[in-house]
Amino acid sequence: MLVQESVRISTILETQKQFFRTNKTKNIEFRIKQLQNLKQAINENQSNIFKALKADLNKSGFDAYFEFIGIIKEIDYALKHIKNWVKPQKVATPWHQFPASTHIYSEPFGVTLIIGPWNYPFNLLMTPLIGAIASGNCAVLKPSEISAQSSIVIAEIISKTFESGFIKVIEGGVEVTQELLTEKFDHIFFTGGTEVGKIVMSAAAKHLTPVTLELGGKSPCIVDETTHLEYTAKRIVWGKFINAGQTCTAPDYLLVHKNIKASLLNKIKKYIKEFYGDVPSDSRNYSRIINQKHFFRLANFLKYGTIILGGDTHLEDLYIAPTLIDQVSWEDKIMQEEIFGPILPVIEYTDIDEAIAIINEKPKPLALYFFSNNKQHQTKVLQSTASGGVCINDTVMHLTIPSLPFGGVGESGMGRYHGKAGFENFSYQRSVLNKSFLWDLKWRYYPTPKGVKKS
C-alpha cells in the first residue's frame, strides 16, 4: 500500500513540475484568473463548507462564517494588489556598474507542499494557497485527516476548480503525510503543533527545502489595573472560546493584576453566560472538541488548580464547558503545555515588570495580548517581550488583517504570510543586473591599469 502511495505521489509531483515548466503560472493574468476561480468556488460551496465545519467541530453561526469570510477577504486583497506585488523592484545601481540597471524580481519556488491543520481546516489551508497562487507556484494540498468531512469538501472543490497539474489535493492519514515528506518539493508550508513541526523541518532538511512553520505555544494575556473591564472581559471571552478554544492564537493563560482580578473574573463570567447561555452545551454558537484524543488530553487539565467556572464535560458529545481555573502552579502540566481548548488558567501579578519577567522565562509565543490604558506600560511590554504578533486591548483579531504579516518566532514558528507577506513567503528574491554594450570600463580587467594599487 505504501509503495503504491509513494508511486502515486511521485507521479503527481512530476506532473506538477512539468506544469510549472510551461511557465503558465508565471503569467499575471493566469494568476488573477485562478484566484478569481478560487473565490467563485468557495462562494458556490459555502453551504457545503458550513456543513463540513458543523460535522467536524460543531461550528455554526459566526464561528463558521469567521472561517469562511477570512478566505474571501484574503482573495480580494490579493486581487487588489497582485499587479503591484509582481512588478520588478528597481534598486540603485553604483556608478562603477554604469551603464546598467538593477532590479529585484519575485520568483515562484515551483511546486510547494501545503499541510493544513484540523482546527480551521478551510481557512488555514486556503489562505496559504492564495499566497502560493499569487506568487506563481503549483501546489499539493494535504488537509488534516482529523477534520475528515472538511477534507472531503476541500478535495471536491479543488478537483473541480483546478487542473491537477496546477493544484492537487492528496487526502489520507499520517502515513500519507510521511510519504509526502520524503519527496523533494521546492517549498513546504506547515501549520500545526511544534513537535510535528520539528518532524517537517527535519524531513525538509534532507532536501534543503525551505520551510514555513506556523506553530503555536502558550500565548499570554496580560491585564493591568488601568484597563476597561467591560471591553476587556468581552474580548477575552470571544478570543479564548471561539472554536472551543481550538485556535492557535487563543489566549492560553491570563496574567491579571491582583487589584482587579476579582472584578475581571466576574465580568468574564458575565460574558460567558451572555455569549453561550446558562448551559453552553445547548448553545448553537459553541463548538466541540475535535476528537476523543484531544478531549481526554483537555479533561486531564481540569484536575489542576481550582475550577471557578465551568469544568463540565460530556464525552459522548465531545463537550468541555468554557472553564476558568484559579490557583494553578507553573509546575502543573496545564502550564507546561499549550492548552488548545476552552480552559483558561488565571494567574495574578503585582506589577508589570513581574508579568514581563514571567513571559520572558517561557518560549516566545505566537501571540501576546495586553489590555491597558497606560501608554507607558504598552510601550514597555512591546519593547521588553518577543512574540509573533501583538494585540493591545484585543485578542486574535490581528490575524484577520491582510496587511499585517502573520507568523511565529522561535518555537512558535518561522516565516510570515497573509497579504503581501503571503506573496513574499512563496517567492524568492532574484537579483538581476542588466549591463549595456554602449561602452566598457577598463579598470576591472588585467593587466591592472596604471594608478591602481597592486598588492
Long-range contacts (C-beta under 8 A, 24 or more apart in sequence): 2-175, 2-179, 5-172, 5-175, 5-176, 5-179, 6-179, 6-182, 9-170, 9-176, 9-179, 9-180, 9-183, 10-183, 12-140, 12-164, 12-168, 12-170, 13-111, 13-140, 13-183, 13-185, 15-164, 15-165, 16-111, 16-138, 16-139, 16-140, 16-165, 16-166, 16-168, 17-110, 17-111, 17-138, 18-165, 19-138, 19-163, 19-165, 19-166, 20-108, 20-110, 20-111, 20-137, 20-138, 24-166, 25-108, 25-136, 25-137, 25-138, 25-166, 26-108, 26-136, 28-82, 28-83, 28-86, 31-82, 31-86, 31-133, 31-134, 31-136, 32-79, 32-82, 34-133, 34-162, 34-166, 34-167, 35-75, 35-78, 35-79, 35-82, 35-130, 35-133, 35-134, 36-79, 37-161, 37-162, 38-75, 38-126, 38-129, 38-130, 38-133, 38-161, 39-72, 39-75, 39-76, 39-79, 41-157, 41-160, 41-161, 42-68, 42-71, 42-72, 42-75, 42-126, 42-157, 43-72, 45-153, 45-156, 45-157, 48-153, 48-156, 48-157, 49-122, 49-150, 49-153, 51-149, 51-153, 52-121, 52-122, 52-147, 52-149, 52-150, 52-152, 52-153, 53-121, 53-122, 53-150, 55-149, 56-118, 56-121, 56-147, 56-148, 56-149, 56-150, 56-290, 57-119, 57-147, 57-243, 57-244, 57-246, 57-287, 57-288, 57-290, 58-244, 58-286, 58-287, 58-288, 59-243, 59-287, 60-284, 60-285, 61-284, 61-285, 62-285, 63-242, 63-243, 63-285, 63-287, 66-242, 67-120, 67-122, 67-123, 68-122, 68-123, 70-123, 70-127, 70-400, 71-122, 71-123, 71-126, 71-127, 71-130, 73-400, 73-402, 74-126, 74-127, 74-130, 74-402, 74-418, 74-419, 74-422, 75-130, 77-402, 77-403, 77-419, 78-130, 78-131, 78-134, 78-402, 78-419, 78-422, 78-423, 81-419, 81-420, 82-134, 82-423, 85-134, 85-420, 85-423, 88-432, 93-433, 96-441, 96-443, 97-433, 97-435, 99-435, 99-436, 99-438, 99-439, 100-433, 100-434, 100-435, 100-436, 101-433, 101-434, 102-431, 102-432, 102-433, 102-434, 103-432, 103-434, 104-429, 104-430, 104-431, 104-432, 105-429, 105-430, 105-432, 106-135, 106-423, 106-424, 106-427, 106-428, 106-429, 106-430, 107-136, 107-427, 107-428, 107-429, 107-430, 108-135, 108-136, 108-137, 108-426, 108-427, 109-135, 109-137, 109-186, 109-187, 109-210, 109-426, 109-427, 109-428, 110-137, 110-138, 110-186, 110-187, 111-137, 111-138, 111-139, 111-140, 111-185, 111-186, 112-137, 112-138, 112-139, 112-140, 112-185, 112-186, 112-187, 112-188, 112-189, 112-426, 113-139, 113-140, 113-142, 113-180, 113-183, 113-185, 113-187, 113-188, 113-189, 114-139, 114-140, 114-141, 114-142, 114-189, 115-142, 115-177, 115-180, 115-188, 115-189, 115-190, 115-191, 115-192, 115-200, 116-141, 116-142, 116-143, 116-144, 116-191, 117-144, 117-191, 117-192, 117-248, 118-144, 118-146, 118-147, 118-150, 118-290, 119-147, 119-243, 119-246, 119-247, 119-248, 119-290, 119-340, 120-243, 120-247, 121-147, 121-150, 121-151, 121-154, 122-150, 122-153, 122-154, 124-191, 124-214, 125-154, 125-191, 127-417, 127-418, 127-422, 128-189, 128-191, 128-212, 128-417, 128-422, 128-425, 128-426, 129-167, 130-422, 131-417, 131-418, 131-421, 131-422, 131-423, 131-425, 131-426, 132-189, 132-426, 133-167, 134-422, 134-423, 134-426, 135-422, 135-423, 135-424, 135-425, 135-426, 135-427, 136-427, 137-186, 137-187, 137-426, 138-165, 138-166, 138-167, 139-166, 139-167, 139-168, 140-168, 140-169, 140-170, 140-180, 140-185, 141-167, 141-168, 141-169, 141-170, 142-169, 142-170, 142-171, 142-172, 142-176, 142-177, 142-180, 143-169, 143-171, 145-171, 145-172, 145-173, 145-174, 145-176, 146-290, 146-291, 147-290, 184-209, 185-209, 186-210, 187-211, 187-212, 187-426, 188-212, 189-214, 189-415, 189-417, 189-425, 189-426, 190-214, 191-215, 191-248, 193-338, 194-338, 194-411, 194-412, 197-413, 211-414, 211-415, 212-407, 212-413, 212-414, 212-415, 212-416, 212-417, 212-425, 213-408, 213-413, 213-414, 213-415, 214-248, 214-406, 214-407, 214-408, 214-413, 214-415, 214-417, 215-248, 215-366, 215-408, 215-411, 215-412, 215-413, 216-248, 216-338, 216-340, 216-366, 216-408, 216-412, 216-413, 217-252, 217-338, 217-363, 217-364, 217-365, 217-366, 217-408, 217-411, 217-412, 218-252, 218-253, 218-335, 218-337, 218-338, 218-339, 218-362, 218-363, 218-365, 219-249, 219-250, 219-251, 219-252, 219-365, 219-366, 219-367, 219-368, 219-369, 219-387, 220-251, 220-252, 220-253, 220-255, 220-358, 220-359, 220-362, 220-365, 220-368, 220-369, 221-251, 221-252, 221-253, 221-254, 221-255, 221-369, 221-370, 221-371, 221-395, 222-255, 222-256, 222-349, 222-352, 222-355, 222-359, 222-368, 222-369, 222-370, 222-371, 222-372, 222-381, 223-254, 223-255, 223-256, 223-257, 223-260, 223-264, 223-370, 223-371, 223-372, 224-257, 224-260, 224-352, 224-370, 224-371, 224-372, 224-374, 224-377, 225-257, 225-259, 225-260, 226-372, 226-373, 226-374, 226-377, 227-260, 227-264, 227-371, 227-372, 227-373, 227-393, 228-371, 228-373, 228-393, 229-260, 229-263, 229-264, 229-267, 230-267, 231-393, 232-264, 232-267, 232-371, 232-393, 233-264, 233-267, 233-268, 233-270, 233-271, 234-267, 234-271, 235-371, 235-393, 235-394, 235-395, 236-268, 236-344, 236-369, 236-371, 236-395, 237-268, 237-271, 237-272, 237-275, 237-322, 238-275, 238-395, 238-396, 239-369, 239-394, 239-395, 239-396, 239-397, 240-322, 240-342, 240-344, 240-395, 241-272, 241-275, 241-276, 241-286, 241-322, 241-342, 242-287, 242-396, 243-287, 244-286, 244-287, 244-288, 244-289, 244-320, 244-341, 244-342, 245-339, 245-340, 245-341, 245-342, 245-343, 245-344, 246-287, 246-289, 246-290, 246-294, 246-340, 246-341, 247-340, 247-396, 248-340, 248-366, 249-366, 249-367, 249-389, 249-395, 249-396, 249-398, 249-399, 250-340, 250-395, 250-396, 251-344, 251-369, 251-395, 252-338, 252-339, 252-365, 253-335, 253-339, 253-344, 253-345, 253-346, 253-347, 254-344, 254-345, 254-346, 254-347, 255-347, 255-348, 255-349, 255-355, 255-358, 255-359, 256-346, 256-347, 256-348, 256-349, 257-348, 257-349, 257-350, 258-348, 258-349, 258-350, 261-346, 261-348, 265-308, 265-324, 265-326, 265-346, 268-309, 268-324, 268-344, 269-309, 269-324, 272-309, 272-310, 272-322, 276-322, 280-310, 280-321, 280-322, 281-312, 281-314, 281-317, 281-319, 281-321, 286-322, 288-317, 288-318, 288-319, 289-318, 289-319, 289-320, 289-341, 290-318, 291-318, 292-318, 294-340, 294-341, 295-320, 297-341, 298-339, 298-340, 298-341, 298-342, 298-343, 300-333, 301-325, 301-333, 301-334, 301-339, 301-341, 301-343, 302-343, 304-328, 304-329, 304-332, 304-333, 304-334, 304-335, 304-345, 305-329, 305-332, 305-334, 305-345, 308-346, 310-342, 310-343, 352-377, 352-380, 352-381, 356-380, 356-381, 356-384, 356-385, 359-385, 360-384, 360-385, 360-386, 363-410, 363-411, 363-412, 364-388, 364-408, 364-409, 364-410, 364-411, 364-412, 365-408, 365-412, 366-408, 366-412, 366-413, 367-391, 367-395, 367-396, 367-398, 369-394, 369-395, 386-410, 387-412, 388-412, 388-413
